[in-house]
Amino acid sequence: MHSHHLSSLSSRLWLVIALAVLPLFVMFVFDYLGQRDLTVSQAERDMARMLEAVQQEEAMALRAVRSTLGIMANSDNLASLDAEECSGIASRLLSILSDFNNLGAALPDGTLFCSGLPLQGGVRLDDRQWFKDASAGSDISAGEYAVGRISGRPSMVFGYPLRDGTELRAVLFASLSLAWFDRLVAAYRLPEGWEAILLSNAGDVIARYPDGHPWKGVRLPEEKHAAFLGIKTAAGGVGEVEGLEGALRLYGVRGVSFAGDMVDVVIGAPLGRSLADVDRAFSTRVALLALVALISALAARYAIRALIERWAGSTREVLARIAEGAPATSIAQPSDVFELRAVEEGIERMAVELARREAELRRLSMAVEQSPESVVITDPHGRIEYVNDAFCRVTGYARQELIGQNPRILNKGRTSEDTYRELWATILRGEGWRGE
């Protein structure tokens, strides 16, 4: 049994519109998903480009460190390891090299004897990792992030062994400022909302762009630091994690090559903001699609009401009048729609044919009623359904007495049993019987 709601024209109209709109909606969804993937892919490409720039800036900074330490190591002022002469050349170099916080040297036992900045009391450096690496090696050490004990500034400190053959005479050091990171960020030209972080292996925020953020100088929560380390070890070094402010962001993480695993550069993109633009565009398109569908439905609804529902109502009235016995009824206001007009013409032909047949039936009924011959009609079970006036006159029964009775009511002994058996056999076969 069909539901009334699903059988109405309006419901079927909405169904047709929904079926027409559904492919467009599906297309919008696939386009939306594609745009999201494209946005993420573009952010990942930008991230990869910036991380590649990190490597180039690192190489430049390392060349500057190597060149500076080479000048000091080959200077005649260090031949005698005289503290005053060594500090003099360190001070002169420091005055012309703005990327360094300090330059100097320490004896093999770690005692600082040479500094480009004024010394205040005895300072030992043998606990620094850069000092240990340089003392044990023959080339420049990996950079170590540390706050200078003389400059008081955060620096990347490199050590270089000064040897006489295999004998260690002193360890030179160069404290590179974080200006290289500032140049790196400037070269990035980070879009609004992006961030760049210099992060120590302990999770300390060494530097951050934009500057002045409250996270600068603060140690990250362990879970956030672990998330960044997970991105660093993942394929491509790019991933989505919750940022410092709690919003979902796309991050790229790469270790600073000259610092080993001591320092990482972290680039963050506001993925949520980029995807929000895609989401808004999708919502706008869906809203426009819904508006078009609604306008189309209302227009079609009006057209159905004007063309079909009113026509259907007037046609039902015509058919009702025909059913009530007025077969000559015709359509008062024919439709100008070809298909509907064809139905109206069919109804009118049916009405004309019914009128013709009703006229024939009236003529036949009158002929039977006025026939001088007795006429009786029974159903297949032998019950009398009709008798004419002649039958009533011959039998002496009134019509009301005979209707519904069995013809045996007429058996008064004047008709033979054989005639009655023939009469009944003919009636039960559904055939007409004639006799006297």
Residue pairs with C-beta under 8 A, 6 or more apart in sequence:
5 11
6 12
6 15
9 304
9 308
9 309
10 301
10 304
13 297
13 300
13 301
13 304
14 297
17 293
17 296
17 297
17 300
18 293
21 289
21 293
24 289
25 286
25 289
28 282
28 285
28 286
28 289
32 278
32 281
32 282
35 278
35 281
35 282
36 275
36 278
39 271
39 274
39 275
39 277
39 278
40 240
40 250
40 271
40 275
43 250
43 269
43 271
43 274
44 236
44 238
44 250
44 252
46 269
47 238
47 250
47 251
47 252
47 267
47 269
48 236
48 238
48 252
50 188
50 190
50 252
50 267
51 237
51 252
51 254
51 265
51 267
53 184
53 187
53 188
54 184
54 254
54 256
54 265
55 254
55 257
57 180
57 183
57 184
57 187
58 180
58 256
58 257
58 258
59 257
60 180
61 99
61 156
61 176
61 180
61 258
62 257
62 258
64 97
64 99
64 176
65 140
65 143
65 158
65 174
65 176
65 258
66 140
68 93
68 97
68 100
68 103
68 174
69 140
69 158
69 160
69 172
69 174
71 93
72 78
72 86
72 89
72 90
72 93
72 103
72 105
72 172
73 160
73 162
73 172
75 89
77 85
77 86
77 88
77 89
78 85
78 86
78 89
78 105
78 162
78 170
78 172
81 105
81 107
81 113
81 169
81 170
83 113
83 114
86 104
86 105
86 113
86 114
87 104
87 114
87 115
87 116
87 119
90 102
90 103
90 104
90 105
90 114
90 115
90 116
91 116
91 117
93 100
93 103
93 116
94 100
94 102
94 103
94 116
94 117
97 103
98 177
98 179
99 176
99 177
99 179
99 180
100 116
100 174
100 175
100 176
100 177
101 148
101 151
101 153
101 155
101 175
101 176
101 177
102 115
102 116
102 117
102 148
102 150
102 151
102 155
102 173
102 175
103 115
103 116
103 172
103 173
103 174
103 175
104 112
104 114
104 115
104 116
104 150
104 172
104 173
105 112
105 113
105 114
105 162
105 170
105 171
105 172
105 173
106 112
106 113
106 114
106 124
106 125
106 126
106 131
106 170
106 171
106 173
107 113
107 170
107 171
108 135
108 168
108 169
108 170
108 171
109 126
110 124
110 125
110 126
110 127
110 131
111 122
111 123
111 124
111 125
112 119
112 122
112 123
112 124
112 125
112 150
113 170
114 170
115 150
117 150
117 151
119 150
120 150
123 149
123 150
125 131
125 149
125 171
125 173
126 132
128 144
128 146
128 157
128 159
129 141
129 144
130 141
130 142
130 143
130 144
130 146
130 157
130 158
130 159
130 173
131 159
131 171
131 173
133 141
133 142
133 159
134 140
134 141
134 159
134 160
134 161
134 171
134 172
134 173
135 159
135 161
135 168
135 171
137 161
138 161
138 163
139 160
139 161
140 158
140 159
140 160
141 158
141 159
141 160
142 158
142 258
142 259
142 260
142 262
143 156
143 157
143 158
143 176
143 256
143 258
143 259
143 260
143 262
143 263
144 156
144 157
144 158
144 259
144 262
145 154
145 155
145 156
145 157
145 200
145 204
145 206
145 259
145 262
145 263
146 154
146 155
146 157
147 153
147 154
147 155
148 154
148 155
148 157
148 175
151 175
153 175
153 177
154 178
154 206
154 207
155 175
155 176
155 177
155 178
156 175
156 176
156 178
156 256
156 258
156 259
156 263
157 173
157 174
157 175
157 176
158 173
158 174
158 176
158 258
159 171
159 172
159 173
160 171
160 172
160 173
160 174
161 168
161 171
161 172
162 168
162 169
162 170
162 171
162 172
163 169
178 198
178 206
178 207
181 196
181 198
181 206
181 207
181 265
182 207
182 209
184 196
184 265
185 196
185 209
188 194
188 196
188 267
190 196
190 209
190 267
191 269
193 269
193 270
193 273
194 267
194 268
194 269
194 270
195 208
195 209
195 210
195 243
195 244
195 267
195 268
196 208
196 209
196 265
196 266
196 267
196 268
197 205
197 207
197 208
197 209
197 215
197 265
197 266
197 267
197 268
198 205
198 206
198 207
198 208
198 256
198 263
198 264
198 265
198 266
199 205
199 206
199 220
199 225
199 228
199 263
199 264
199 265
199 266
200 206
200 262
200 263
201 261
201 262
201 263
201 264
202 219
203 219
203 220
203 222
203 224
203 225
204 217
204 218
204 219
204 220
205 215
205 216
205 217
205 218
205 219
205 220
206 263
207 216
208 215
208 216
215 244
220 228
220 244
224 241
224 242
224 244
227 241
227 242
228 241
228 251
228 253
228 264
228 266
229 253
230 239
230 241
231 237
231 238
231 239
231 241
231 251
231 252
231 253
232 253
232 254
232 255
232 264
237 252
237 253
237 254
238 250
238 251
238 252
239 250
239 251
240 248
240 249
240 250
240 251
240 271
241 248
241 249
241 251
242 248
242 249
243 249
243 251
243 268
247 270
247 272
248 271
248 272
249 268
249 269
249 270
249 271
249 272
250 268
250 269
250 271
251 266
251 267
251 268
251 269
252 266
252 267
253 264
253 265
253 266
253 267
254 264
254 265
255 261
255 263
255 264
255 265
256 262
256 263
256 264
256 265
307 335
307 337
307 340
308 340
311 335
311 337
311 340
314 331
314 332
314 333
315 331
315 343
315 344
315 347
318 329
318 330
318 331
318 332
318 347
319 347
321 329
322 329
322 347
322 350
322 351
322 354
327 351
327 352
327 354
327 355
327 358
328 351
328 355
329 351
330 348
330 351
331 344
331 347
331 348
334 341
334 344
335 341
335 344
368 375
368 388
369 388
369 389
370 388
370 389
371 388
371 390
372 390
373 390
374 387
374 388
374 390
374 391
374 394
374 395
375 386
375 387
375 388
375 390
375 391
376 384
376 386
376 387
376 388
376 391
376 402
376 407
377 384
377 385
377 386
377 387
378 384
378 385
378 407
378 427
379 385
380 427
380 428
380 430
382 406
382 407
382 424
382 427
382 428
383 404
383 405
383 406
384 402
384 403
384 404
384 405
384 406
384 407
385 403
386 403
387 395
387 397
387 399
387 402
387 403
391 402
392 398
392 399
392 402
395 402
395 410
397 409
402 409
407 423
407 427
408 420
411 420
419 435
422 433
422 435
423 433
423 435
426 432
426 433
427 433
